[in-house]
């Protein structure tokens, strides 16, 4: 379930150069998704 949210809905991909965010779409009834504490820099990812 966690992998589906992070990789699917969040669009996060782990690469050799670090964690990158790919373009993604949320389910129609979702307004946004916020993922906090991503990677060593503890970034916040916002998907709308």
C-alpha distance matrix in Angstrom:
0.0 3.8 5.4 5.1 6.5 8.8 10.1 10.0 10.9 12.3 14.1 14.2 15.8 17.2 20.9 24.0 25.1 22.1 19.0 19.8 18.4 18.7 19.6 16.8 16.8 15.0 15.0 18.6 18.3 16.5 19.3 17.6 14.8 15.9 14.2 16.8 17.8 16.9 19.0 22.3 23.7 21.1 21.0 19.5 17.9 18.7 17.6 19.8
3.8 0.0 3.8 5.4 5.3 6.2 8.4 9.5 10.2 10.4 12.3 11.6 13.4 14.6 18.3 21.4 22.2 18.9 15.9 17.0 15.9 16.9 18.2 16.0 16.6 14.9 15.8 19.4 19.1 16.7 18.8 16.5 13.2 13.5 11.2 13.4 14.2 13.2 15.3 18.5 20.0 17.3 17.4 16.3 14.9 16.3 15.8 18.5
5.4 3.8 0.0 3.8 5.5 5.2 5.6 7.3 9.3 9.5 10.3 9.5 10.5 11.8 15.4 18.6 19.8 16.8 13.9 14.8 14.0 14.5 16.2 14.3 15.5 14.7 15.9 19.7 20.1 17.8 19.9 17.5 14.3 14.8 12.4 14.8 15.2 13.3 14.8 18.2 19.8 17.8 17.6 16.8 15.0 16.6 15.8 18.6
5.1 5.4 3.8 0.0 3.8 5.7 5.5 4.9 6.7 8.4 9.4 10.1 11.7 13.9 17.3 20.8 21.7 19.0 15.8 15.8 14.1 13.9 14.7 12.1 12.6 11.6 12.4 16.2 16.8 14.9 17.4 15.5 12.8 14.3 12.8 15.9 17.1 15.3 17.3 21.0 22.1 19.9 19.0 17.6 15.2 15.9 14.3 16.6
6.5 5.3 5.5 3.8 0.0 3.8 5.8 5.4 5.0 5.9 8.3 9.1 11.8 14.1 17.7 21.2 21.5 18.4 14.8 14.8 12.7 13.1 13.7 11.1 11.4 9.8 11.1 14.8 15.0 12.4 14.4 12.2 9.2 10.5 9.3 12.6 14.3 13.0 15.6 19.3 19.9 17.3 16.2 14.4 12.0 12.5 11.2 13.7
8.8 6.2 5.2 5.7 3.8 0.0 3.8 5.9 6.2 4.7 6.5 5.8 8.5 10.6 14.2 17.6 17.8 14.6 11.1 11.3 9.8 10.9 12.5 10.8 12.3 11.6 13.8 17.4 17.8 14.9 16.2 13.3 10.0 10.2 7.9 10.8 11.8 9.8 12.1 15.8 16.5 14.4 13.3 12.1 9.9 11.4 10.9 14.1
10.1 8.4 5.6 5.5 5.8 3.8 0.0 3.8 6.1 5.5 4.8 4.7 6.3 9.1 12.3 16.0 16.6 14.0 10.7 10.3 8.9 8.9 10.7 9.3 11.4 11.7 14.0 17.6 18.8 16.3 17.8 15.1 12.4 13.1 11.2 14.0 14.8 12.1 13.6 17.4 18.2 16.7 15.4 14.6 11.9 13.3 12.0 15.0
10.0 9.5 7.3 4.9 5.4 5.9 3.8 0.0 3.8 5.7 5.4 7.5 9.4 12.6 15.5 19.2 19.7 17.4 14.0 12.9 10.6 9.5 9.9 7.4 8.6 8.8 10.6 14.3 15.8 13.8 15.7 13.7 11.6 13.4 12.5 15.9 17.4 15.0 17.0 20.8 21.3 19.6 17.9 16.4 13.3 13.6 11.3 13.6
10.9 10.2 9.3 6.7 5.0 6.2 6.1 3.8 0.0 3.8 5.6 8.3 11.3 14.6 17.5 21.3 21.1 18.5 14.8 13.5 10.4 9.9 9.4 6.3 6.5 5.7 8.1 11.6 12.8 10.3 12.0 9.9 8.0 10.4 10.4 14.1 16.3 14.5 17.1 20.9 20.8 18.7 16.6 14.5 11.2 10.7 8.1 10.1
12.3 10.4 9.5 8.4 5.9 4.7 5.5 5.7 3.8 0.0 3.8 5.5 9.1 12.2 15.1 18.7 18.1 15.3 11.6 10.3 7.4 8.0 8.6 6.8 8.4 8.2 11.3 14.4 15.3 12.2 12.9 9.9 7.3 8.3 7.6 11.1 13.0 11.0 13.7 17.3 17.1 15.1 12.9 11.0 7.7 8.1 6.5 9.7
14.1 12.3 10.3 9.4 8.3 6.5 4.8 5.4 5.6 3.8 0.0 3.8 6.5 10.1 12.5 16.2 15.8 13.6 10.1 8.1 5.3 4.8 6.1 5.4 8.4 9.8 13.0 16.0 17.7 15.0 15.7 12.9 10.8 11.7 10.7 13.7 15.0 12.2 14.0 17.7 17.6 16.4 14.1 13.0 9.6 10.4 8.6 11.6
14.2 11.6 9.5 10.1 9.1 5.8 4.7 7.5 8.3 5.5 3.8 0.0 3.8 6.8 9.6 13.2 12.9 10.2 6.6 5.8 4.6 6.2 9.0 9.2 12.2 13.2 16.2 19.4 20.7 17.7 18.3 15.1 12.3 12.1 10.0 12.2 12.6 9.3 10.5 14.2 14.5 13.6 11.8 11.6 9.0 11.1 10.6 14.1
15.8 13.4 10.5 11.7 11.8 8.5 6.3 9.4 11.3 9.1 6.5 3.8 0.0 3.8 6.3 10.0 10.4 8.3 5.6 5.4 6.2 7.0 10.5 11.4 14.7 16.2 19.1 22.3 23.9 21.2 21.9 18.8 16.1 15.8 13.5 15.2 14.8 11.2 11.1 14.5 15.4 15.3 14.0 14.5 12.3 14.7 14.2 17.6
17.2 14.6 11.8 13.9 14.1 10.6 9.1 12.6 14.6 12.2 10.1 6.8 3.8 0.0 3.8 7.1 8.1 5.9 4.6 6.5 8.9 10.4 14.1 15.1 18.5 19.7 22.6 25.9 27.3 24.4 25.0 21.7 18.8 17.9 15.0 15.9 14.6 10.9 9.6 12.4 14.1 14.5 14.0 15.5 14.1 17.0 17.2 20.8
20.9 18.3 15.4 17.3 17.7 14.2 12.3 15.5 17.5 15.1 12.5 9.6 6.3 3.8 0.0 3.8 5.3 5.1 6.0 7.2 10.4 11.4 15.2 16.9 20.5 22.3 25.3 28.5 30.1 27.3 27.7 24.5 21.8 20.9 18.2 18.9 17.4 13.6 11.7 13.8 15.4 16.6 16.0 17.8 16.5 19.4 19.6 23.0
24.0 21.4 18.6 20.8 21.2 17.6 16.0 19.2 21.3 18.7 16.2 13.2 10.0 7.1 3.8 0.0 3.8 5.6 8.3 10.0 13.5 14.8 18.6 20.6 24.2 26.0 29.1 32.2 33.8 30.9 31.2 27.8 25.1 23.8 21.0 21.2 19.1 15.6 12.9 14.0 15.8 17.7 17.6 20.0 19.2 22.3 22.9 26.3
25.1 22.2 19.8 21.7 21.5 17.8 16.6 19.7 21.1 18.1 15.8 12.9 10.4 8.1 5.3 3.8 0.0 3.8 7.1 8.3 12.1 13.9 17.5 20.0 23.6 25.5 28.8 31.7 33.2 30.2 30.0 26.5 23.9 22.4 19.8 19.7 17.7 14.2 11.6 12.5 13.4 15.8 15.3 17.9 17.3 20.4 21.4 24.7
22.1 18.9 16.8 19.0 18.4 14.6 14.0 17.4 18.5 15.3 13.6 10.2 8.3 5.9 5.1 5.6 3.8 0.0 3.8 6.4 10.1 12.6 16.3 18.2 21.7 23.1 26.4 29.4 30.6 27.4 27.2 23.7 20.8 19.1 16.2 16.0 14.0 10.5 7.9 9.4 10.5 12.4 12.0 14.6 14.2 17.6 18.8 22.3
19.0 15.9 13.9 15.8 14.8 11.1 10.7 14.0 14.8 11.6 10.1 6.6 5.6 4.6 6.0 8.3 7.1 3.8 0.0 3.8 6.9 9.8 13.4 14.9 18.2 19.4 22.7 25.7 26.8 23.6 23.5 20.0 17.1 15.6 12.8 13.2 11.8 8.0 6.8 9.5 10.3 11.0 10.0 11.9 10.9 14.2 15.2 18.8
19.8 17.0 14.8 15.8 14.8 11.3 10.3 12.9 13.5 10.3 8.1 5.8 5.4 6.5 7.2 10.0 8.3 6.4 3.8 0.0 3.8 6.5 10.0 12.1 15.7 17.4 20.8 23.5 25.1 22.0 21.7 18.3 16.0 15.0 13.0 14.1 13.6 10.0 9.8 12.6 12.4 13.0 10.9 12.0 10.1 12.7 13.1 16.5
18.4 15.9 14.0 14.1 12.7 9.8 8.9 10.6 10.4 7.4 5.3 4.6 6.2 8.9 10.4 13.5 12.1 10.1 6.9 3.8 0.0 3.8 6.7 8.6 12.0 13.8 17.3 19.9 21.5 18.4 18.1 14.9 13.0 12.5 11.3 13.2 13.8 10.6 11.7 14.9 14.2 14.0 11.2 11.0 8.1 9.9 9.6 12.8
18.7 16.9 14.5 13.9 13.1 10.9 8.9 9.5 9.9 8.0 4.8 6.2 7.0 10.4 11.4 14.8 13.9 12.6 9.8 6.5 3.8 0.0 3.8 6.2 10.0 12.6 16.0 18.4 20.6 18.1 18.1 15.4 14.0 14.6 13.9 16.3 17.3 14.1 15.2 18.5 18.0 17.7 15.0 14.4 11.1 11.8 10.3 12.9
19.6 18.2 16.2 14.7 13.7 12.5 10.7 9.9 9.4 8.6 6.1 9.0 10.5 14.1 15.2 18.6 17.5 16.3 13.4 10.0 6.7 3.8 0.0 3.8 7.2 10.3 13.7 15.6 18.1 16.0 15.8 13.7 13.2 14.6 14.8 17.7 19.3 16.6 18.2 21.5 20.7 20.0 16.9 15.6 12.0 11.5 9.1 10.6
16.8 16.0 14.3 12.1 11.1 10.8 9.3 7.4 6.3 6.8 5.4 9.2 11.4 15.1 16.9 20.6 20.0 18.2 14.9 12.1 8.6 6.2 3.8 0.0 3.8 6.8 10.0 12.3 14.8 12.8 13.3 11.6 11.1 13.2 13.8 17.2 19.2 16.8 19.0 22.6 21.9 20.7 17.8 15.9 12.1 11.2 8.0 9.2
16.8 16.6 15.5 12.6 11.4 12.3 11.4 8.6 6.5 8.4 8.4 12.2 14.7 18.5 20.5 24.2 23.6 21.7 18.2 15.7 12.0 10.0 7.2 3.8 0.0 3.8 6.7 8.5 11.2 9.8 10.6 9.9 10.3 13.3 14.7 18.3 20.9 19.0 21.6 25.2 24.4 22.7 19.9 17.4 13.7 11.8 8.1 7.9
15.0 14.9 14.7 11.6 9.8 11.6 11.7 8.8 5.7 8.2 9.8 13.2 16.2 19.7 22.3 26.0 25.5 23.1 19.4 17.4 13.8 12.6 10.3 6.8 3.8 0.0 3.8 6.3 8.1 6.2 7.9 7.4 8.0 11.5 13.3 17.0 19.9 18.7 21.7 25.3 24.6 22.3 19.7 16.9 13.5 11.3 7.7 7.2
15.0 15.8 15.9 12.4 11.1 13.8 14.0 10.6 8.1 11.3 13.0 16.2 19.1 22.6 25.3 29.1 28.8 26.4 22.7 20.8 17.3 16.0 13.7 10.0 6.7 3.8 0.0 3.8 5.7 5.6 8.5 9.4 10.4 14.1 15.9 19.6 22.7 21.7 24.7 28.4 27.8 25.4 23.0 20.0 16.8 14.6 11.2 10.2
18.6 19.4 19.7 16.2 14.8 17.4 17.6 14.3 11.6 14.4 16.0 19.4 22.3 25.9 28.5 32.2 31.7 29.4 25.7 23.5 19.9 18.4 15.6 12.3 8.5 6.3 3.8 0.0 3.8 5.6 7.8 10.1 12.2 16.0 18.4 22.0 25.3 24.5 27.7 31.2 30.4 27.9 25.3 22.1 18.9 16.1 12.7 10.6
18.3 19.1 20.1 16.8 15.0 17.8 18.8 15.8 12.8 15.3 17.7 20.7 23.9 27.3 30.1 33.8 33.2 30.6 26.8 25.1 21.5 20.6 18.1 14.8 11.2 8.1 5.7 3.8 0.0 3.8 6.5 9.4 11.5 15.2 17.8 21.3 24.7 24.5 28.0 31.3 30.4 27.6 25.3 21.8 19.1 16.3 13.4 11.3
16.5 16.7 17.8 14.9 12.4 14.9 16.3 13.8 10.3 12.2 15.0 17.7 21.2 24.4 27.3 30.9 30.2 27.4 23.6 22.0 18.4 18.1 16.0 12.8 9.8 6.2 5.6 5.6 3.8 0.0 3.8 5.7 7.7 11.4 14.1 17.5 21.0 20.8 24.4 27.7 26.7 23.8 21.5 18.0 15.4 12.6 10.0 8.4
19.3 18.8 19.9 17.4 14.4 16.2 17.8 15.7 12.0 12.9 15.7 18.3 21.9 25.0 27.7 31.2 30.0 27.2 23.5 21.7 18.1 18.1 15.8 13.3 10.6 7.9 8.5 7.8 6.5 3.8 0.0 3.8 7.3 10.4 13.8 16.8 20.4 20.5 24.1 27.2 25.7 23.0 20.3 16.7 14.3 10.9 8.8 6.3
17.6 16.5 17.5 15.5 12.2 13.3 15.1 13.7 9.9 9.9 12.9 15.1 18.8 21.7 24.5 27.8 26.5 23.7 20.0 18.3 14.9 15.4 13.7 11.6 9.9 7.4 9.4 10.1 9.4 5.7 3.8 0.0 3.8 6.8 10.1 13.2 16.8 16.8 20.3 23.4 21.9 19.2 16.5 12.9 10.5 7.2 5.5 4.4
14.8 13.2 14.3 12.8 9.2 10.0 12.4 11.6 8.0 7.3 10.8 12.3 16.1 18.8 21.8 25.1 23.9 20.8 17.1 16.0 13.0 14.0 13.2 11.1 10.3 8.0 10.4 12.2 11.5 7.7 7.3 3.8 0.0 3.8 6.6 9.9 13.4 13.4 17.0 20.2 19.0 16.1 13.8 10.4 8.0 5.9 5.1 6.5
15.9 13.5 14.8 14.3 10.5 10.2 13.1 13.4 10.4 8.3 11.7 12.1 15.8 17.9 20.9 23.8 22.4 19.1 15.6 15.0 12.5 14.6 14.6 13.2 13.3 11.5 14.1 16.0 15.2 11.4 10.4 6.8 3.8 0.0 3.8 6.4 10.1 10.6 14.3 17.1 15.7 12.7 10.5 6.9 5.7 4.6 6.4 8.8
14.2 11.2 12.4 12.8 9.3 7.9 11.2 12.5 10.4 7.6 10.7 10.0 13.5 15.0 18.2 21.0 19.8 16.2 12.8 13.0 11.3 13.9 14.8 13.8 14.7 13.3 15.9 18.4 17.8 14.1 13.8 10.1 6.6 3.8 0.0 3.8 6.9 7.1 10.9 13.9 13.0 9.9 8.4 5.7 5.0 6.6 8.5 11.7
16.8 13.4 14.8 15.9 12.6 10.8 14.0 15.9 14.1 11.1 13.7 12.2 15.2 15.9 18.9 21.2 19.7 16.0 13.2 14.1 13.2 16.3 17.7 17.2 18.3 17.0 19.6 22.0 21.3 17.5 16.8 13.2 9.9 6.4 3.8 0.0 3.8 5.8 9.4 11.6 10.5 6.9 6.2 4.3 6.3 8.6 11.6 14.6
17.8 14.2 15.2 17.1 14.3 11.8 14.8 17.4 16.3 13.0 15.0 12.6 14.8 14.6 17.4 19.1 17.7 14.0 11.8 13.6 13.8 17.3 19.3 19.2 20.9 19.9 22.7 25.3 24.7 21.0 20.4 16.8 13.4 10.1 6.9 3.8 0.0 3.8 6.5 8.0 7.5 3.8 5.3 5.9 8.5 11.6 14.5 17.9
16.9 13.2 13.3 15.3 13.0 9.8 12.1 15.0 14.5 11.0 12.2 9.3 11.2 10.9 13.6 15.6 14.2 10.5 8.0 10.0 10.6 14.1 16.6 16.8 19.0 18.7 21.7 24.5 24.5 20.8 20.5 16.8 13.4 10.6 7.1 5.8 3.8 0.0 3.8 6.9 6.9 4.7 4.9 6.3 7.5 11.1 13.5 17.2
19.0 15.3 14.8 17.3 15.6 12.1 13.6 17.0 17.1 13.7 14.0 10.5 11.1 9.6 11.7 12.9 11.6 7.9 6.8 9.8 11.7 15.2 18.2 19.0 21.6 21.7 24.7 27.7 28.0 24.4 24.1 20.3 17.0 14.3 10.9 9.4 6.5 3.8 0.0 3.8 5.4 5.3 6.6 9.4 10.6 14.4 16.6 20.4
22.3 18.5 18.2 21.0 19.3 15.8 17.4 20.8 20.9 17.3 17.7 14.2 14.5 12.4 13.8 14.0 12.5 9.4 9.5 12.6 14.9 18.5 21.5 22.6 25.2 25.3 28.4 31.2 31.3 27.7 27.2 23.4 20.2 17.1 13.9 11.6 8.0 6.9 3.8 0.0 3.8 5.4 8.0 11.4 13.4 17.2 19.8 23.5
23.7 20.0 19.8 22.1 19.9 16.5 18.2 21.3 20.8 17.1 17.6 14.5 15.4 14.1 15.4 15.8 13.4 10.5 10.3 12.4 14.2 18.0 20.7 21.9 24.4 24.6 27.8 30.4 30.4 26.7 25.7 21.9 19.0 15.7 13.0 10.5 7.5 6.9 5.4 3.8 0.0 3.8 5.5 9.2 11.7 15.2 18.3 21.7
21.1 17.3 17.8 19.9 17.3 14.4 16.7 19.6 18.7 15.1 16.4 13.6 15.3 14.5 16.6 17.7 15.8 12.4 11.0 13.0 14.0 17.7 20.0 20.7 22.7 22.3 25.4 27.9 27.6 23.8 23.0 19.2 16.1 12.7 9.9 6.9 3.8 4.7 5.3 5.4 3.8 0.0 3.8 6.7 9.6 13.1 16.2 19.6
21.0 17.4 17.6 19.0 16.2 13.3 15.4 17.9 16.6 12.9 14.1 11.8 14.0 14.0 16.0 17.6 15.3 12.0 10.0 10.9 11.2 15.0 16.9 17.8 19.9 19.7 23.0 25.3 25.3 21.5 20.3 16.5 13.8 10.5 8.4 6.2 5.3 4.9 6.6 8.0 5.5 3.8 0.0 3.8 6.5 9.9 13.1 16.4
19.5 16.3 16.8 17.6 14.4 12.1 14.6 16.4 14.5 11.0 13.0 11.6 14.5 15.5 17.8 20.0 17.9 14.6 11.9 12.0 11.0 14.4 15.6 15.9 17.4 16.9 20.0 22.1 21.8 18.0 16.7 12.9 10.4 6.9 5.7 4.3 5.9 6.3 9.4 11.4 9.2 6.7 3.8 0.0 3.8 6.6 10.1 13.2
17.9 14.9 15.0 15.2 12.0 9.9 11.9 13.3 11.2 7.7 9.6 9.0 12.3 14.1 16.5 19.2 17.3 14.2 10.9 10.1 8.1 11.1 12.0 12.1 13.7 13.5 16.8 18.9 19.1 15.4 14.3 10.5 8.0 5.7 5.0 6.3 8.5 7.5 10.6 13.4 11.7 9.6 6.5 3.8 0.0 3.8 6.6 10.1
18.7 16.3 16.6 15.9 12.5 11.4 13.3 13.6 10.7 8.1 10.4 11.1 14.7 17.0 19.4 22.3 20.4 17.6 14.2 12.7 9.9 11.8 11.5 11.2 11.8 11.3 14.6 16.1 16.3 12.6 10.9 7.2 5.9 4.6 6.6 8.6 11.6 11.1 14.4 17.2 15.2 13.1 9.9 6.6 3.8 0.0 3.8 6.6
17.6 15.8 15.8 14.3 11.2 10.9 12.0 11.3 8.1 6.5 8.6 10.6 14.2 17.2 19.6 22.9 21.4 18.8 15.2 13.1 9.6 10.3 9.1 8.0 8.1 7.7 11.2 12.7 13.4 10.0 8.8 5.5 5.1 6.4 8.5 11.6 14.5 13.5 16.6 19.8 18.3 16.2 13.1 10.1 6.6 3.8 0.0 3.8
19.8 18.5 18.6 16.6 13.7 14.1 15.0 13.6 10.1 9.7 11.6 14.1 17.6 20.8 23.0 26.3 24.7 22.3 18.8 16.5 12.8 12.9 10.6 9.2 7.9 7.2 10.2 10.6 11.3 8.4 6.3 4.4 6.5 8.8 11.7 14.6 17.9 17.2 20.4 23.5 21.7 19.6 16.4 13.2 10.1 6.6 3.8 0.0
